[in-house]
Amino acid sequence: MQDMIRRIIEADSEAKAIEESNKIASEKEKQKIENKAAAIYWKYMDDAKAEIEKNNNYLEKQTSRKLAEASAKHESVLIKLKSDYEQNRDRWVDEIFSRVVGS
């Protein structure tokens, strides 16, 4: 009977040791999974940041190009307007004067 009780106690001790070993192994696997998930997350975030930076650079170049085109167009319109003014100034003044005075 003593032998049987000793075997039960030994079996219980072995079961507890196996359970503890499994618990430790489970925690290690859980940690590995969490680490892998974090690595995937940060890789995705780094890739996303790089893509955003690339898109921002592209948009900045496009905006600068469009601004330069608009500025050039504005400048050419301004030159044309000044030229028209210089050519027609006297006629416009006479026309305004005659419409105001009514002659």
C-alpha positions in Angstrom: 0.0 0.0 0.0 2.9 2.4 0.8 4.4 1.6 -2.6 1.1 2.4 -4.3 0.8 5.8 -2.4 4.4 6.6 -3.3 3.7 5.8 -7.0 0.6 8.0 -6.9 2.6 10.9 -5.3 5.4 10.4 -7.9 2.9 10.3 -10.7 1.3 13.5 -9.4 4.7 15.2 -9.1 5.6 14.1 -12.6 2.2 15.4 -13.9 2.8 18.7 -12.1 6.3 19.0 -13.6 4.9 18.2 -17.1 2.1 20.7 -16.6 4.6 23.4 -15.5 6.9 22.5 -18.5 3.9 22.8 -20.8 2.9 26.1 -19.3 6.4 27.5 -19.8 6.5 26.2 -23.4 3.1 27.7 -24.0 4.2 31.1 -22.6 7.3 30.9 -24.8 5.2 30.1 -27.9 2.8 32.9 -27.0 5.7 35.3 -26.7 7.1 34.2 -30.1 3.7 34.8 -31.7 3.4 38.2 -30.1 6.9 39.1 -31.2 6.2 37.9 -34.8 2.9 39.9 -34.8 4.7 43.0 -33.6 7.4 42.5 -36.3 4.8 42.2 -39.0 3.0 45.3 -37.7 6.1 47.4 -37.6 7.2 46.2 -41.1 3.8 47.2 -42.4 3.9 50.6 -40.7 7.4 51.2 -42.0 6.3 50.2 -45.5 3.2 52.5 -45.2 5.3 55.4 -44.0 7.7 55.0 -46.9 4.8 54.9 -49.4 3.3 58.0 -47.8 6.6 59.8 -48.0 7.0 58.8 -51.7 3.4 60.0 -52.4 4.1 63.3 -50.6 7.2 63.9 -52.6 5.3 63.2 -55.8 2.5 65.5 -54.8 4.9 68.2 -53.9 6.6 68.0 -57.3 3.2 68.0 -59.0 2.1 71.0 -57.0 5.3 72.9 -57.7 5.0 72.2 -61.4 1.4 73.3 -61.5 2.2 76.4 -59.5 5.1 77.2 -61.9 2.7 76.7 -64.9 0.0 78.9 -63.3 2.7 81.6 -62.5 4.0 81.5 -66.1 0.4 81.8 -67.4 -0.3 84.7 -65.0 2.8 86.4 -66.1 1.9 86.1 -69.8 -1.6 87.4 -69.2 -0.2 90.3 -67.2 2.2 91.2 -70.0 -0.6 91.0 -72.5 -2.8 93.2 -70.3 -0.1 95.8 -69.9 0.5 95.8 -73.7 -3.2 96.2 -74.4 -3.2 99.1 -71.8 -0.3 100.8 -73.4 -1.7 100.5 -76.9 -5.3 101.5 -76.0 -4.9 103.8 -73.0 -5.7 107.1 -74.9 -8.7 105.6 -76.7 -10.0 104.1 -73.4 -9.6 107.4 -71.6 -11.4 109.2 -74.5 -14.2 106.6 -74.5 -14.7 106.8 -70.7 -14.7 110.6 -70.8 -17.2 110.7 -73.6 -19.5 108.3 -71.8 -19.3 110.2 -68.5 -19.7 113.6 -70.0 -22.2 112.4 -72.5 -20.8 113.9 -75.7 
